[in-house]
Amino acid sequence: MTLDLVLRIFVGGLLGGLIGLERELREKEAGFRTHFLVAVGSALLTVISAYGYDYILPLFSSEILSFDPSRIAAQIVSGIGFIGAGLIFIHKNAVRGLTTAAGIWTTSAIGVAAGVGHYDFAIATTFLVLLALEGMLFVNKLMDKKHYRVSLSALERDRIRDVVDIIRQDNVNPTSFRFETVHDKDKAIYRATFEIQTRRKDYDLRLLDLMIKVDGSVEKIN
């Protein structure tokens, strides 16, 4: 019995460590040690909850009694949220850490599954998590939007407007558009700066062709 319970904790830690290893290789906030400890702790608490309070009342009864086996394990679901909340932060109006926090929460669930002896559930869930994490990276590379920052300058406002209209005709909508007029001696120079996002391949070459119409530059953000 003891060997079986120890094996459950070991399997939970091993499966959690696999997810943590993937996160470690991706240089995420929570890596191998965090996921390993979460899975081991969840498996241990589940084992204790189910078997740690069995006892024999020697004076009154020889029957083996057990408290509610889900009592401690149920607190893992809510308790792990404190760790997940610490991994989520906002940077430049973008929420970061949601995937890592969800991974921690799922890792705890895998530890619970291993703790109750459902190795099939634990292994299948680990496989699905790794498939989602690695598979989506491949899909994102195929569908990832490329970001460009475009700066245009011209002596005529209409020339800049023509370039922007051509970009919109490509079904690419400029964002963060900023337009200004700079006076240089007796002439006015019109300048426009904006950002665009597109999934089209080699769109930077398209933008460079448009730069021939005006005095402009293109910077690839990512």
NORRA-V871433 format. One record per run of one state. SS is the DSSP state (~ for helix, > for strand, _ for the rest). FROM is the first residue (numbers start at 1). TO is the last residue. Records with the same first field share a line. If there is no record, write none. Layout:
SS->FROM-TO / FROM-TO
This chain:
_->1-1 / 26-31 / 52-54 / 57-63 / 66-70 / 88-88 / 92-93 / 97-97 / 116-118 / 144-145 / 155-156 / 170-174 / 185-186 / 199-202 / 212-214 / 221-222
~->2-25 / 32-51 / 71-87 / 98-115 / 119-143 / 157-169 / 203-211
>->55-56 / 64-65 / 89-91 / 94-96 / 146-154 / 175-184 / 187-198 / 215-220
